[in-house]
């Protein structure tokens, strides 16, 4: 009996030793690994899911609606509305985010051919409650709130679906009105359509934020008997997608220059039949190379400026303008030799 128990104990001890060795060789029961051991599994961690890159585009729609004559009792005036849309779009052609604004500009001149200077210019969004749709127009919501509502409706839709939102009288369908947007939306849609046409691959994602910066400068000249006067406005737009640190990941820019002209008696000489195009839309027809002796056209130089914006904050982009309103050496070396003060003033609003 004692002999049997001894044999049994020996067997059990042998089995225990074999189990420990096996576990040690598999790296499951010991911190030590022998040289040449290739069975140890590496530690794994869950890598964060990378966000999909989105296409980015900006569109500018310009509508010069009037250029009237001055009289003894009333100043003549020119009116232009510049609607801007910035969008990001996914691989299925659906809008992920949309940002809208309008520079609604009126300039004036007198019956004796004098140009009237404006105090300053704000976009409809910048005016906020001071646009006074609620106080004086009887609206339930201000313009900026209605624009926000339309941006919400646009999200998740394709271009065709967005175009189908325009109903009778250029207002929105029931879906748009019920969302809180009762204003006319046709020019929103026209700007969005142009933004779709300008879509390009980008580093924008669903986590980046769309921003719009719009700046308008004015220059005036009184009329004489021989030369028309002018009241010119130049509206510069910079759109961008910005990351959580406030740095631009992609940017686009454009500029609309409208020169309202009039004679010494205040009669308008502006041609309303001529379509107003932005500098980017004019392309090579803007004539900086052909007539200005420039090495590159305006849109090409603006593209060079856009590229410099990437990785910078609004404040850093503002610093790209030198004291003479041209770009710093960094800007010129990049291929942008035009005046950049309008671009940097618009970009300053991206913050």
C-alpha positions in Angstrom: 0.0 0.0 0.0 2.8 2.4 1.0 4.6 1.5 -2.3 1.5 2.3 -4.3 1.1 5.7 -2.6 4.7 6.6 -3.3 4.3 5.7 -6.9 1.2 7.8 -7.1 2.9 10.8 -5.5 5.7 10.6 -8.0 3.4 10.5 -10.9 1.5 13.5 -9.6 4.7 15.5 -9.0 5.9 14.7 -12.6 2.6 15.9 -14.0 2.8 19.1 -12.0 6.4 19.8 -13.2 5.4 19.2 -16.9 2.4 21.6 -16.5 4.6 24.4 -15.1 7.2 23.9 -17.9 4.5 24.0 -20.5 3.0 27.2 -19.1 6.4 28.8 -18.8 7.2 28.0 -22.4 3.8 29.6 -23.5 4.6 32.8 -21.6 1.4 32.5 -19.6 2.7 31.9 -16.1 6.1 33.5 -16.0 7.6 37.0 -16.7 10.8 35.4 -18.0 11.1 34.3 -21.6 13.8 32.1 -23.0 16.0 33.1 -25.9 14.4 32.1 -29.2 10.9 32.0 -27.7 8.5 33.1 -30.5 5.2 32.1 -29.0 4.6 35.2 -26.8 1.7 37.3 -28.2 2.2 41.0 -28.4 0.1 43.4 -26.4 -2.8 44.9 -28.4 -4.5 48.3 -28.0 -7.6 49.6 -29.7 -6.3 52.2 -32.3 -8.6 55.2 -32.6 -10.8 55.1 -35.7 -9.5 57.6 -38.3 -12.2 60.1 -39.5 -13.0 60.1 -43.1 -11.6 63.0 -45.1 -14.3 65.3 -46.7 -14.4 67.4 -49.9 -14.4 71.1 -49.3 -15.7 73.9 -51.5 -16.8 77.5 -51.5 -19.2 79.3 -53.8 -19.9 83.0 -54.4 -23.1 84.2 -56.0 -23.3 87.9 -57.0 -26.5 89.8 -57.7 -26.3 93.5 -58.7 -30.0 94.4 -58.3 -30.1 98.1 -59.0 -28.2 101.2 -60.1 -30.5 104.2 -60.0 -30.2 107.9 -61.0 -29.8 110.6 -58.4 -32.4 113.4 -58.3 -32.5 116.7 -56.4 -34.7 115.0 -53.8 -33.0 111.6 -53.6 -29.6 110.1 -53.9 -28.8 107.6 -56.6 -27.7 104.2 -55.4 -26.2 100.9 -56.4 -27.1 97.7 -54.7 -25.3 94.4 -54.7 -25.8 91.2 -52.7 -22.9 88.7 -52.5 -24.0 85.4 -51.1 -21.3 83.0 -49.9 -21.6 79.3 -49.1 -18.9 77.0 -47.7 -19.6 73.2 -47.6 -18.0 69.9 -46.7 -19.3 66.9 -48.6 -18.9 63.1 -47.9 -18.1 60.3 -50.3 -21.8 59.9 -51.1 -22.1 63.5 -52.3 -24.0 64.6 -49.2 -23.4 67.8 -47.3 -21.9 67.2 -43.9 -21.7 70.9 -42.9 -22.7 74.2 -44.5 -21.9 77.8 -43.6 -23.8 80.8 -45.3 -23.5 84.6 -45.2 -24.5 87.6 -47.3 -22.7 90.9 -47.9 -25.7 93.1 -48.7 -24.3 96.4 -49.9 -25.8 99.7 -50.9 -23.7 102.7 -52.0 -24.9 106.2 -53.0 -24.1 109.3 -55.0 -25.6 112.7 -55.4 -27.2 114.7 -58.1 -24.1 116.8 -58.5 -21.9 113.8 -59.1 -20.5 113.3 -55.6 -19.8 109.8 -54.3 -21.0 109.1 -50.7 -18.7 107.1 -48.4 -20.3 104.5 -46.2 -19.5 104.3 -42.4 -18.6 100.7 -42.7 -19.8 97.3 -43.9 -21.2 94.3 -42.0 -22.6 91.1 -43.4 -26.1 90.0 -42.5 -24.7 87.5 -40.1 -22.5 90.0 -38.4 -25.4 92.4 -38.0 -27.2 89.8 -35.9 -30.4 91.1 -34.3 -29.5 94.6 -35.6 -30.7 93.4 -39.1 -34.1 94.0 -37.5 -36.2 91.4 -39.3 -38.1 90.8 -36.0 -38.5 94.4 -34.9 -39.4 95.9 -38.3 -40.2 93.1 -40.6 -42.6 91.1 -38.4 -40.5 87.9 -38.7 -40.4 85.3 -36.0 -36.7 84.9 -36.3 -33.8 87.1 -37.3 -31.9 86.6 -40.5 -29.0 84.8 -39.0 -31.3 82.4 -37.2 -33.1 81.6 -40.4 -29.8 81.0 -42.2 -28.8 78.6 -39.4 -32.1 76.8 -39.8 -31.5 76.4 -43.6 -27.9 75.1 -43.0 -29.5 72.4 -40.7 -31.9 71.4 -43.5 -29.1 71.2 -46.1 -27.0 68.8 -44.0 -27.3 65.2 -45.2 -28.6 66.2 -48.7 -27.2 66.0 -52.2 -27.1 68.9 -54.5 -30.2 67.7 -56.4 -32.0 67.4 -53.1 -30.9 70.9 -52.1 -32.0 72.4 -55.4 -35.4 70.8 -54.9 -35.9 72.8 -51.7 -36.7 76.0 -53.7 -40.5 76.5 -54.0 -42.8 79.2 -55.2 -41.6 82.8 -54.9 -38.0 81.5 -54.3 -38.9 80.6 -50.7 -38.4 77.2 -49.3 -40.6 74.1 -49.3 -42.7 73.1 -46.3 -39.6 71.3 -44.8 -37.6 74.5 -45.0 -40.4 76.7 -43.6 -41.2 74.3 -40.8 -37.5 74.2 -39.8 -37.7 78.0 -39.2 -36.5 79.5 -42.5 -39.1 81.7 -44.1 -36.9 84.0 -46.2 -36.1 83.5 -49.9 -33.5 80.8 -50.3 -32.8 80.8 -54.1 -29.5 82.7 -53.8 -28.4 80.4 -50.9 -28.9 77.5 -53.3 -27.1 79.2 -56.1 -24.1 79.8 -53.9 -24.2 76.2 -52.7 -24.4 75.0 -56.3 -21.2 76.9 -57.1 -19.6 75.5 -53.9 -20.3 72.0 -55.2 -18.7 72.9 -58.6 -15.6 74.0 -56.7 -15.3 70.8 -54.5 -11.8 69.4 -54.0 -10.2 66.8 -51.7 -9.2 68.2 -48.4 -8.1 67.4 -44.8 -11.5 68.5 -43.5 -13.4 66.0 -41.4 -16.7 65.9 -39.5 -14.8 67.2 -36.5 -13.5 70.4 -38.2 -15.6 73.6 -38.1 -16.5 75.6 -41.1 -15.8 79.4 -40.9 -16.5 82.3 -43.2 -14.7 85.7 -43.1 -16.0 88.5 -45.3 -14.5 92.0 -45.7 -15.7 94.9 -47.8 -13.5 97.9 -48.7 -14.7 101.0 -50.5 -13.1 103.5 -52.8 -14.8 106.6 -54.2 -14.2 109.2 -56.9 -16.4 112.2 -57.7 -17.6 112.8 -61.3 -16.4 115.6 -63.5 -17.7 117.0 -66.8 -15.3 114.7 -68.6 -15.0 111.6 -66.4 -17.6 109.5 -64.6 -17.4 109.2 -60.9 -17.4 105.9 -59.1 -18.4 104.3 -55.9 -16.5 101.0 -55.8 -16.9 98.1 -53.3 -14.5 95.2 -53.2 -15.7 92.3 -51.1 -13.1 89.6 -50.2 -14.1 86.2 -48.9 -12.0 83.6 -47.1 -13.6 80.3 -46.1 -11.9 77.6 -44.1 -12.3 74.4 -42.2 -10.6 74.8 -38.7 -9.5 72.2 -36.3 -10.0 72.1 -32.5 -6.8 74.3 -32.0 -8.2 77.0 -34.3 -5.8 76.1 -37.1 -6.9 76.1 -40.7 -6.8 72.7 -42.4 -8.0 73.9 -45.8 -8.9 77.4 -47.1 -10.5 79.0 -50.2 -10.7 82.7 -51.2 -12.4 84.9 -53.7 -13.1 88.6 -54.3 -16.0 90.5 -55.9 -15.3 94.0 -57.2 -18.3 96.1 -58.3 -17.7 99.6 -59.6 -20.9 101.7 -59.6 -20.4 104.6 -62.0 -22.3 107.9 -62.5 -21.9 111.2 -64.4 -21.7 114.8 -63.2 -25.5 115.0 -62.9 -25.8 111.8 -60.8 -27.2 109.7 -63.6 -26.1 106.0 -63.4 -23.8 104.8 -66.1 -23.4 101.3 -64.7 -24.4 98.5 -67.1 -26.9 96.3 -65.3 -27.1 93.9 -68.3 -23.5 92.7 -67.6 -23.2 89.7 -65.4 -21.1 90.4 -62.3 -18.4 87.7 -61.8 -15.9 87.3 -59.0 -12.2 87.5 -59.7 -11.9 83.7 -59.4 -14.8 83.2 -61.8 -13.1 85.5 -64.3 -10.0 83.3 -64.3 -7.5 84.3 -66.9 -10.0 86.9 -68.2 -9.2 89.1 -65.2 -6.2 90.0 -67.2 -3.4 90.3 -64.6 -1.0 88.4 -66.9 -2.1 89.8 -70.3 -2.5 93.5 -69.2 -0.8 93.8 -65.8 2.5 92.1 -66.5 2.0 89.7 -63.6 3.6 86.3 -63.6 0.4 84.6 -62.4 -3.4 85.4 -62.5 -5.3 86.5 -59.5 -6.8 83.1 -58.8 -3.4 81.5 -58.9 -2.0 84.0 -56.5 -5.0 83.6 -54.2 -4.4 79.8 -54.3 -0.8 80.4 -53.1 -2.2 82.5 -50.2 -4.7 79.8 -49.4 -1.9 77.2 -49.1 0.0 79.5 -46.7 -3.1 79.6 -44.4 -3.0 75.9 -43.7 -1.6 75.2 -40.2 -2.1 78.8 -39.1 -4.6 80.5 -36.8 -6.6 83.6 -37.8 -4.1 85.8 -36.0 -1.1 84.2 -37.7 -2.8 84.7 -41.1 -3.5 88.4 -40.3 0.3 88.8 -39.7 1.0 87.8 -43.3 0.1 91.4 -44.4 3.0 93.9 -44.4 2.7 97.6 -43.8 2.3 98.4 -47.5 -0.7 96.0 -47.7 1.2 93.5 -49.8 2.3 90.2 -48.3 5.3 89.5 -46.2 8.4 87.9 -47.8 6.9 84.5 -47.0 3.8 85.4 -49.0 5.7 86.8 -52.0 8.1 83.8 -52.1 5.0 81.5 -52.2 3.9 83.2 -55.4 1.4 85.8 -54.1 2.5 89.3 -55.1 -1.0 91.0 -55.1 -2.3 93.2 -52.3 -3.3 90.9 -49.5 -4.9 93.3 -47.0 -8.4 92.3 -48.1 -7.6 88.7 -47.7 -6.0 89.1 -44.3 -8.8 91.2 -43.0 -11.3 88.6 -44.1 -9.2 85.8 -42.6 -9.0 87.6 -39.3 -12.7 86.9 -38.9 -12.1 83.1 -39.0 -11.1 83.2 -35.3 
